[in-house]
Amino acid sequence: MAEVSRITVDEARERLDRGEPLAFVDARSQDSWSKSETQIPGSIRVPPDEVAAHTGDVPRDRAVVTYCT
């Protein structure tokens, strides 16, 4: 099983600046997602009630950063 840890926005930025590949998974509900003016470009949208249907969409060759509101 993969290690699970929390990182801050600054830590994610530092890792990207070092060239570390990250995959961002947007796990906000449909309502929150549609009301938001901001999405991370290239992020993968996986609604919380549809995780099982999207497991194949998440890359396995890099660290995954999941975020929600």
C-alpha positions in Angstrom: 0.0 0.0 0.0 1.2 3.5 -0.8 2.3 5.9 1.9 -0.3 8.6 2.6 0.8 12.0 3.9 -0.4 15.6 3.8 1.5 18.4 2.0 0.9 22.1 1.8 0.4 24.1 -1.3 4.0 25.5 -0.8 5.4 21.9 -0.6 3.6 20.9 -3.8 5.0 24.0 -5.5 8.5 23.2 -4.3 8.2 19.6 -5.6 7.0 20.8 -9.0 9.8 23.4 -9.1 12.3 20.6 -8.5 10.8 18.8 -11.5 9.1 16.1 -9.5 6.1 14.7 -11.5 2.9 15.0 -9.5 -0.6 14.0 -10.5 -3.4 16.2 -9.1 -6.8 14.6 -8.4 -9.7 17.1 -7.8 -12.1 15.3 -5.4 -14.6 18.0 -5.0 -18.3 17.3 -5.2 -20.1 18.3 -8.4 -21.7 21.2 -6.7 -18.4 22.6 -5.3 -16.6 21.9 -8.6 -19.1 23.7 -10.8 -19.2 26.8 -8.5 -15.4 27.1 -8.4 -13.6 29.6 -10.6 -10.3 27.8 -10.2 -9.2 24.3 -11.2 -5.6 23.1 -11.4 -4.8 22.7 -15.1 -4.2 19.1 -16.0 -5.9 17.8 -12.8 -8.0 14.7 -13.0 -11.5 15.1 -11.7 -12.7 12.2 -9.6 -16.0 12.9 -7.7 -16.0 11.4 -4.2 -18.9 9.2 -4.9 -17.3 7.8 -8.1 -13.8 6.8 -6.9 -14.1 3.1 -7.9 -15.0 4.1 -11.4 -12.0 6.3 -11.9 -9.1 4.3 -10.4 -7.7 3.6 -13.8 -7.6 7.3 -14.6 -5.0 8.0 -11.8 -1.4 7.6 -12.8 0.6 5.1 -10.8 4.1 6.3 -11.8 4.1 9.5 -9.7 3.0 10.9 -6.4 -0.7 11.7 -6.3 -2.0 14.9 -4.7 -5.7 14.8 -3.9 -7.5 18.0 -3.0 -11.0 19.1 -2.2 -12.9 21.9 -0.4 
